[in-house]
Amino acid sequence: MPFSTEAEMISWAISASIVAGFVALAFLSRLILSLTIRVIAHRTKTTLDDLIIKSLTAPVFIIIIAAGIWIALSRVIELDPYQATIHQVFVILYITIAAIALIRIIHAVLNWYSVEMAGRTKSEVDDRLIPVLRRIVDIPIYGIALMIILDELHINISPILAGLGIGGLAVALALQPTLSNFLAGTYVISDAVIHKGHYIMLDSGQEGTVEDIGWRTTKIRHWQGNLIVLPNSKLADAIVTDYEKPEASMLFTVDCYVGYDSDLAKVELISLEIARELLRTNPLGSKDFEPVLRFNHFGDSNIEFTVILKGIDRVAQFTLKHEFIKALHKRFQEEKIEIQYPTRKLYFANNVSGLFDEALQKQSQTSNRQNPDNGEESSG
């Protein structure tokens, strides 16, 4: 019996020594990893390797200590009946630590990309995808780890997988509008269909400046000041006109009219002169564009022509059109160029015109006899 007690004491002492040795080894590994990070930081320009090593420091520390405890417990004679349970516990622990370590590595890579690489790209796709990836990347990794743990515990996961499939289908049907908008938002962001700050118009008539592109909705500020909240599923199916692509500057037309007696060569010369001066002096005009004038057709009272100008953006056309019409109207008045009112000329055949004038004269005489006061007033 004393021999048994002494053997137990020796067994526990050896186990404690093993644990202490592994704890010391864990702290040594932390020190080595810290020194490695410093050395790599001086030798490389990127911080990716530093972030990966730093993310693995804690999991490696825990794994070494857990290994020491596992080995120590396996040497204790009294725990022989429970070794199978101890084995399962530590296997589950190692699977969990491995999942955490993998997640920490992925987060380190995402953090590195968002800090060092996202700012160098012109696209906003990575800026929006990284926060979402941070949230959803944990789910599949933990899910796989859970399946492995259940298999280690000899739990049949087939019914669970079937239940998850049915439950996932039910959830997908219940969240169909949300999922549709989410997937559409993924398409809108990844495909760079529209850009924040651009002025767009949809085929349904909505227009404005894009203020925010979310995963479910896109917010558009109308030029009147109202905020349009558009589901991404509708935005993905819409025909979108982006007034900022391929460039913000935009052509626009001004319809004008002059009378038939006008000198069209002079009209063209004056109109283009005013258009050039407007684009040159107005800050909203495109300085490198040569205005164009085209006579379109003969109208009922005037000859119609169109002047093509170019503004720095879509909104600029309203101010430029306003100023052009004012300047052109003033110049036409100075040059005695008329814009005629709608008129109609009537032609009568076979002396119908004389009969018409005679009928009007008789009607006037009859009216004067019936209203002598009116006639006197008019004659006076």
C-alpha positions, 0 to 999 in steps of 0.5 A: 500500500505505501508503494501504491501511494508513493507511485501515485505521488511520483505520477502526479509529480511527473504530471505536474512537471510536464504541465510546468514544462509546457507552460514554460514552453508556451511562454517561450513560444510567445517570446519567440513569436514576438521577436519574429514579428519584430524581425519580419517588420524590419525586413518586409514592407507589408504588415500582412506577415506581422498580423498573421503571426500576431493572430496565431500567438494566442492559439499557439500559446493555448495549444501548447498548454493544452498539450501539456495538460493532456500528456500529464493527465494521460500519465496519471494511473487513476485516470485510466478509466476516463482516458477516452473521455479526456481524449474526446475533450481535448480533441474537441478543444483542439478543433475549437482552437483550430477554428478560432485560429483560422478565423483570426488569420482570415480577419488579419488578412481582411484587416490588412487589405482594408488598411493597406490595399483598399485605399489604393483601389478606385473601386468602392467594392472592397470597402463594402465587401470587407465589413460583410465578409468579417461578419459572415466568414465566422459562420461557415467555419464554426459550422464545419467545426461543430459538425466535426465535433458532433462526429467526434462525439459519435452523434449522427449528423445526417438528421441535423443536416436534413433539418438544416436543409429544410429549415434553410429552405423555410428561412429562404422562402420567408426572407425571399425579399430580403435575400433578393435585395441582398443578392442584388446589392451584391451585384450592384456593388461588385459590378460597379453599376452605379457609384456614390456621388453620381447623378443617375436617372432610372427608366421609371423616372426617378433621378438624383444623386446617389448618396449611399449604396447599401446591401438592401437599399440604395439612397438617391437624393432628388434634385428637389431635396427629397430622399428616394430609398430604392430596393436593390432588387429593382435597381438591378433590373432597372435601366440606369442612365449615369450622367457621370459616365464616361464623363460628367460634361454633357451636351444639351440643345436649345430650340430657337425660332426666327421669322421667315424674313430673317437673314439665316446666315446672320442668325447663324453667325449671331447665335454661334457668337453668343454661344461661344461667349457664354461657354467661354465666360460662364464657369459652367460651360465646357471651354473646349467645345465648339457650339453647333447650330442646325436649322431644322424645318419650316414651321407655321410662322418661323424657321426652327433651328437648334443650338447645341452647347455643352456644360460641365455636368447635367445640372449646368445645362439649366443655367446655361440654357437660361443665360443663352436664351436671355442673351440671344433674345436681347441680341435679336432685338438689337439686330431687328431679327424678329420671332414672329407670332403664329399667323394665318393667311386666308385666300378666297377664289372667284370673288368670294373675298369681295362678297365677304367684304360686302357682307361685313359692310352691311352688317356694320351699317345695320349695327350702327342703325340699331346702336346710334350712340355707338356709331356717334362715339366711333365717328367722333 
